[in-house]
Amino acid sequence: MLYRTLFAAAALLAAGCVAVRENRIANGSLAVEIHDSGWYVFGFIPILSGDPDSFWPNWFSDDVSGETTMKVLDRIVAREKPKSICSLVTREVDEDVLFVINRVSCHTSAVLIPAKTH
């Protein structure tokens, strides 16, 4: 039981963030992956969640959603100004970690097709 408690405490400190990964593909397209996660007690009382505007997590905030990851994608689209977006996928996962602790993750990915420059 102590091992699970220590693991949960370490996981709480290491999670609750927004992560963005961008990879330029050979044809000039940009593959984007955005991950947001947060921790909850009893599945609905927020402990902490990621903040797309800051390096630090939001304590006692319920911001984990496809809407949050889409806002981050909107910023990348505004910066890149692609011709089109393809393979847009958003999914949400709810995991039971301990009896009363839940982790919610939201993942959005897309490929931005660049506008032709001549």
N, C-alpha and C positions, 0 to 999 in steps of 0.2 A: 504494500500500500504506500509506503514511504517513497519507493521508486516511482510510482505513478504520480504522486504529488509533486515530486521534484521535476519530473519530466513535464508535467503540465505547467508548472511555474516557469521553467526554461522556455517552453513553447510560447507562453504568453508574452514573455519579454522579447522573443525573437520574431514574433508575427504582428499582424495588424499594420500592414503597410501596403502602399501602392507601388508596384514594380512595372517598369516599361522596358521592353527589349525591342530594338529596331535592327533589322538586318537588310542590307542592300543586296538584291538578287542580281545575277549577271545581266539581265535585260534592262536594268535600271529601276525596276520596281522596288518598293520598300515593303518588307514584311514586318508587321507590327504586332506585338503581343503585349497585352496589358492585364495585370493581375492585381486584384484587390482582395484583402481578407480582413476578417474581424472576429472577435471572440465575444460570446454571449453566455449569460447564466440563464438556465432554464429555457434556452432557445429564443428569448425575446428581450432580456435585460442586457443592453450593450456594456461591454467592459472596455474594449478599444477597437478602433478600426483605422484603416489607412486614410491618409489625407493627401489628395492629389496636388495640393498647393504647398505642401511642406514636407520636409524630411521626417518630421516627428509624427507619430501616430496621434489620432484623436482619442482622448480618454472619454468614456461614457457617451460615445456618439454612435449613431446607427447609420453609417454612410455606405455600407457595403451593398452595392447593387449594380445592375447593368447600366443604369443611368450614370453612375460615377465613372465607370470605365469608358462609356461612350463620350463623356465630357473630355476625358483625356485624349481619346481618339480624335475628337473634333479639333482640339488644339494642334495635333500633329497634322491633320488634313489642312488646316488653315496655314500652317507653316510650309508644307510641301506643295500645296496647290496641285493635286494630281488630276489627271484627265478623268479617271474613274476609280472606283473602289470595288474589289471583288473578294470573294471568299470571306465575307463578314460573318463571324460566328460569335455569339455570346452565350455563355452557360454559367449556371450558378450551382454550387455544391454545398450541401449542409452536412457536416460531419459531427457525430457524437464522439467527443474525446473522453470525457469522464461522465459520470452519471448526470451531473448538472451543468457541465461546460460543453458548449457547442462552438464549432468553428465554421464560419460561412465564408466561402470563397467565390469570387466572380471573375471570370476570365473572358476577355474579348480579344479576338484576333482578326486581322484584315490584311489584304495586300493592296497597296496603293500603286496604281498604274500611272507612270509619269506622263505629263503632256509632252508631245513631240516638240523638240526645239530644232529649228533649221538655221 
